[in-house]
Amino acid sequence: MQEYYNDLISIYLSLPLLIQVIWVVIFIEILLILSSFINLNLIRRRYQYKIIEQQKLTDKYQEILINYIYFTEDEIEEKNKSTKLLKIAVKNKSDRKVIQDLILTLHNDLTGELAVFLETLYYDLGLVQYSLKKMNSPVWFIKIKGIREVTQMKVKDVYTETLMLINHKNQLLRSEAQLTMVKLYQFEGLKFLDTLQFPITEWQQILLIEEIQSIRNCEVPDLTNWLYSKNDSVICFSLKLVKLFNQIQMKEDLIKLVQHPSEKVRRTAIDILGYFRISEAKTILKQIFKKSVAETQLFIIQALSQLSDKKDIPFFEKQLNSSDFDIKQVAYDTLKDLKPFLVTINLNKE
């Protein structure tokens, strides 16, 4: 065998230098391939083992948690044993993750007293502090995970931590924090509008209003300050709340806003004036009509059509000559209501 190896070495050394280098490279590549194959197999086996172990933990703690939920008052001793066992288990990182995920999953499927049991257990096991750690993470998506956990489990003592995220540079995180403020603290949570520096997107406004509509038996907060915010999106959002809660007593503030520098704020205020049929706004709406852009003019004439009477016929007749077809159409429809037997003009869209 020694002679065989010696012959191989002699043959190798007799080869040209380039060929020797090529063989060395081939040999190294073969070693690397074999090494990679072995490592991949080890990783796969380790991963499979991890999945099997996690499934065992899941099955184990799922049974404990389900029994915990349905323990009766006569089974208080068994319930205490389960609580004690879980408190010991959460000290281990792997077990804690399984238990936390199971509680959150089960909580999603439960309501009423059963959900409250899990919320209480979440506190008792000290899992809240791990959610708070996620909220304080430097990674934005981990922060979001923490926020969602405390929101789902109705953890109320996170007001300051959540408020600090309202002006975070990441939009998704900001949006999640805003929703959490409303979900946990209802109208009180809207105080984040006082310090909000970034715009609230239209979609986010829809989500917030949907959440606000679910609030019951709470007094509507004073919206006045937010109508004079430096953040135009806050004003628009507050105007939508004025409309949602029929705050018609704020008509003077609404009338002032039709001259706001922001086109969007003006249009939102004009729309609500028409919705509330605030006739006191007619004069100012007619005054700003001429100097407004076509899109805002359409909002104005639509609002005026809801406030109109026969005294406004000349104004609408004048708009029949408008170059904007939509404005002309609103004027025509309004005149049909005001003097149905006198309108004979035929509108053709150019």
C-alpha positions in Angstrom: 0.0 0.0 0.0 2.9 2.3 0.9 4.4 1.6 -2.5 1.1 2.4 -4.2 1.0 5.8 -2.5 4.6 6.5 -3.3 3.8 5.7 -7.0 0.9 8.1 -7.0 3.0 10.8 -5.4 5.8 10.2 -8.0 3.3 10.4 -10.9 1.8 13.6 -9.4 5.2 15.2 -9.0 6.1 14.3 -12.6 3.1 16.2 -14.0 3.5 19.8 -15.3 2.9 22.5 -12.6 -0.4 23.7 -14.1 -1.8 20.1 -14.0 -0.6 19.7 -10.4 -2.5 22.9 -9.4 -5.6 21.7 -11.2 -5.6 18.4 -9.3 -5.1 20.3 -6.0 -8.1 22.5 -6.7 -10.2 19.5 -7.7 -9.2 17.7 -4.5 -10.1 20.8 -2.3 -13.5 21.2 -4.1 -14.3 17.5 -3.4 -13.5 18.0 0.2 -15.6 21.1 0.4 -18.6 19.4 -1.3 -18.3 16.4 1.1 -18.0 18.8 4.1 -21.1 20.8 2.9 -23.1 17.6 2.4 -22.3 16.4 5.9 -23.1 19.8 7.5 -26.4 20.1 5.6 -27.4 16.6 6.9 -26.4 17.6 10.4 -28.5 20.8 10.2 -31.4 19.0 8.8 -31.4 16.4 11.5 -31.0 19.1 14.2 -33.9 21.0 12.7 -36.1 17.9 12.6 -35.1 17.1 16.2 -36.0 20.7 17.2 -39.4 20.4 15.5 -40.2 17.1 17.2 -39.2 18.5 20.6 -41.2 21.7 20.0 -44.3 19.6 19.1 -43.9 17.5 22.3 -43.8 20.8 24.3 -46.8 22.1 22.4 -48.8 19.0 23.0 -47.8 19.0 26.7 -48.6 22.6 27.5 -51.7 22.7 25.3 -53.3 20.0 27.4 -52.3 21.8 30.6 -53.7 25.1 29.4 -57.0 23.7 28.1 -57.5 21.9 31.4 -56.6 25.2 33.2 -59.3 27.1 31.3 -62.0 24.6 32.1 -61.1 23.9 35.8 -64.2 24.3 38.0 -64.2 25.9 41.5 -64.0 22.5 43.0 -60.8 21.8 41.2 -58.9 24.8 42.7 -56.1 22.6 43.9 -55.4 21.2 40.4 -55.6 24.7 39.0 -53.0 25.9 41.5 -50.7 23.0 40.6 -51.0 23.8 36.9 -50.2 27.5 37.6 -47.1 26.5 39.7 -45.9 24.1 37.0 -46.3 26.8 34.3 -44.5 29.4 36.4 -41.5 27.1 36.6 -41.7 26.3 32.9 -41.7 29.9 31.7 -38.2 30.3 33.2 -36.9 28.2 30.3 -36.8 30.2 27.1 -38.0 27.3 24.8 -40.9 26.4 27.1 -41.8 30.1 27.6 -42.1 30.7 23.9 -44.3 27.7 23.4 -46.5 28.6 26.4 -46.8 32.3 25.3 -47.7 31.4 21.7 -50.3 28.9 22.9 -51.9 31.4 25.3 -52.1 34.0 22.5 -53.5 31.5 20.0 -56.1 30.1 22.5 -57.1 33.7 23.5 -57.8 34.5 19.8 -60.4 31.8 19.8 -62.1 32.6 23.1 -64.4 35.3 24.5 -65.9 36.3 27.8 -64.7 34.7 31.0 -62.5 32.1 29.3 -60.5 34.9 27.6 -60.3 36.8 30.9 -58.8 33.6 32.5 -56.0 33.6 29.9 -55.4 37.3 30.4 -55.0 36.8 34.1 -52.8 33.8 33.6 -50.6 35.9 31.2 -50.1 38.4 34.1 -49.5 35.7 36.7 -46.9 33.9 34.6 -45.0 37.2 34.2 -45.3 37.0 30.4 -46.1 40.7 30.2 -42.5 41.7 31.0 -41.3 39.7 27.9 -43.8 41.5 25.7 -42.5 44.8 27.2 -39.0 43.7 26.3 -40.1 43.3 22.7 -41.6 46.8 22.8 -38.2 48.1 23.9 -36.3 46.2 21.2 -34.2 48.2 18.7 -35.8 46.2 15.9 -39.1 47.7 14.7 -40.9 44.5 13.7 -40.1 43.0 17.2 -41.5 46.2 18.7 -44.7 45.6 16.7 -44.9 42.0 17.9 -44.7 43.2 21.5 -47.3 45.9 20.9 -49.7 43.3 19.4 -49.2 41.0 22.4 -50.0 43.6 25.1 -53.0 44.8 23.0 -54.4 41.4 22.6 -54.0 40.6 26.3 -55.4 44.0 27.3 -52.3 45.1 29.3 -53.3 48.6 30.4 -50.1 49.8 32.1 -48.2 50.4 28.8 -49.5 53.9 28.1 -46.1 55.7 28.3 -44.3 53.0 26.4 -46.9 53.1 23.6 -47.0 56.9 23.5 -43.3 57.0 22.9 -43.7 55.0 19.7 -46.3 57.4 18.2 -43.7 59.4 16.4 -41.4 56.5 15.4 -39.8 56.9 12.0 -41.3 53.5 10.9 -44.8 54.0 9.6 -46.0 50.5 10.4 -44.9 50.8 13.9 -46.5 54.3 14.3 -49.8 52.9 13.0 -49.7 49.9 15.3 -49.0 52.2 18.3 -51.9 54.5 17.4 -54.3 51.6 17.1 -53.1 50.3 20.5 -53.7 53.6 22.1 -57.4 53.5 21.0 -57.9 49.8 21.7 -56.5 49.9 25.2 -57.5 53.5 26.3 -60.5 54.3 24.1 -61.1 58.1 23.8 -58.4 58.7 26.4 -55.9 57.2 23.9 -56.7 59.8 21.3 -54.4 62.2 23.3 -51.7 60.9 21.0 -53.1 63.4 18.5 -51.7 66.3 20.6 -48.1 65.4 19.8 -48.4 63.5 16.5 -45.8 64.8 14.0 -46.4 62.6 11.1 -49.4 62.5 8.8 -52.2 59.9 9.4 -52.8 58.0 6.2 -56.3 57.7 4.9 -56.2 53.9 5.5 -55.0 54.4 9.1 -57.9 56.9 9.6 -60.4 54.3 8.5 -58.9 51.7 10.9 -58.9 54.2 13.8 -62.5 55.2 13.1 -63.6 51.6 12.9 -62.0 51.0 16.3 -63.6 54.2 17.7 -67.0 53.1 16.6 -66.8 50.1 18.8 -66.4 52.3 21.9 -69.6 52.2 24.1 -70.9 54.2 27.0 -68.1 56.8 26.9 -68.4 60.6 26.6 -67.2 62.0 23.3 -64.0 64.0 24.0 -63.7 67.7 23.2 -62.4 67.8 19.6 -61.8 71.6 19.4 -58.1 71.6 20.0 -57.4 69.0 17.3 -59.3 71.2 14.8 -56.5 73.7 15.2 -53.6 71.3 15.1 -50.5 72.1 13.1 -50.8 68.6 11.6 -53.3 68.9 8.7 -54.1 65.1 8.8 -55.0 65.4 12.5 -57.5 68.2 11.5 -59.0 66.1 8.8 -59.3 63.1 11.1 -60.9 65.2 13.8 -63.4 66.6 11.3 -64.4 63.0 10.5 -65.0 62.4 14.2 -67.1 65.6 14.3 -69.2 64.1 11.5 -69.2 60.6 13.1 -70.5 61.9 16.5 -72.8 64.6 15.0 -71.0 67.4 16.8 -73.1 70.1 15.0 -72.5 72.5 17.9 -69.0 73.0 16.5 -70.4 74.7 13.4 -68.5 78.0 14.1 -65.2 76.0 14.0 -66.3 74.3 10.8 -67.1 77.6 9.1 -63.6 79.0 10.1 -61.9 75.9 8.5 -63.3 76.6 5.0 -60.5 79.2 4.8 -57.8 76.9 6.1 -54.5 77.0 4.0 -54.8 73.3 3.3 -57.0 72.4 0.4 -57.8 69.0 1.9 -58.9 70.5 5.2 -61.1 73.0 3.4 -62.8 70.3 1.4 -63.4 68.1 4.4 -64.9 71.0 6.4 -67.1 72.0 3.4 -68.3 68.5 3.0 -69.4 68.4 6.7 -71.1 71.8 6.5 -73.2 70.4 3.7 -73.8 67.2 5.6 -75.0 69.1 8.7 -77.0 71.5 6.5 -75.5 74.5 8.3 -77.2 77.4 6.4 -75.0 80.0 8.1 -72.1 78.8 6.0 -73.8 79.8 2.7 -72.3 83.3 2.5 -68.7 82.3 3.1 -69.0 79.4 0.7 -70.2 81.7 -2.1 -67.4 84.1 -1.3 -64.6 81.6 -1.6 -66.2 79.8 -4.6 -64.6 82.0 -7.3 -61.1 81.9 -5.9 -61.1 78.1 -5.3 -59.7 75.5 -7.6 -62.2 73.4 -9.7 -62.1 70.4 -7.3 -62.8 72.5 -4.3 -65.5 74.4 -6.2 -67.2 71.0 -6.7 -67.2 70.4 -3.0 -68.6 73.9 -2.4 -71.4 73.6 -4.9 -72.3 70.1 -3.6 -72.5 71.6 -0.1 -74.5 74.6 -1.3 -77.0 72.3 -3.1 -77.9 70.8 0.3 -78.3 74.3 1.8 -80.1 76.0 -1.1 -83.5 77.7 -1.3 -85.1 79.8 -4.0 -82.9 82.8 -3.2 -79.9 80.8 -4.4 -81.3 80.2 -7.9 -79.2 83.0 -9.5 -76.0 81.5 -8.2 -76.8 78.1 -9.6 -78.0 79.5 -12.9 -74.6 81.2 -13.3 -72.8 77.9 -12.8 -74.6 76.4 -15.8 -72.0 78.2 -17.8 -69.1 76.6 -16.0 -66.5 74.9 -18.1 -66.4 72.0 -15.5 -69.1 69.4 -16.4 -69.5 68.1 -12.9 -70.1 71.6 -11.5 -72.6 72.2 -14.3 -74.3 68.9 -13.5 -74.7 69.7 -9.7 -76.1 73.2 -10.6 -78.5 71.7 -13.1 -79.8 69.0 -10.6 -80.2 71.6 -7.9 -82.1 74.0 -10.2 -84.4 71.1 -11.1 -85.4 70.8 -7.4 -85.7 74.6 -6.9 -87.7 75.3 -10.1 -88.6 72.0 -11.8 -90.8 73.5 -14.5 -88.4 76.2 -15.7 -85.2 74.2 -16.3 -85.1 73.1 -19.9 -81.3 73.3 -20.7 -79.8 70.2 -22.2 -76.5 69.3 -20.7 -73.9 67.6 -23.0 -70.6 66.5 -21.7 -67.9 67.9 -23.9 
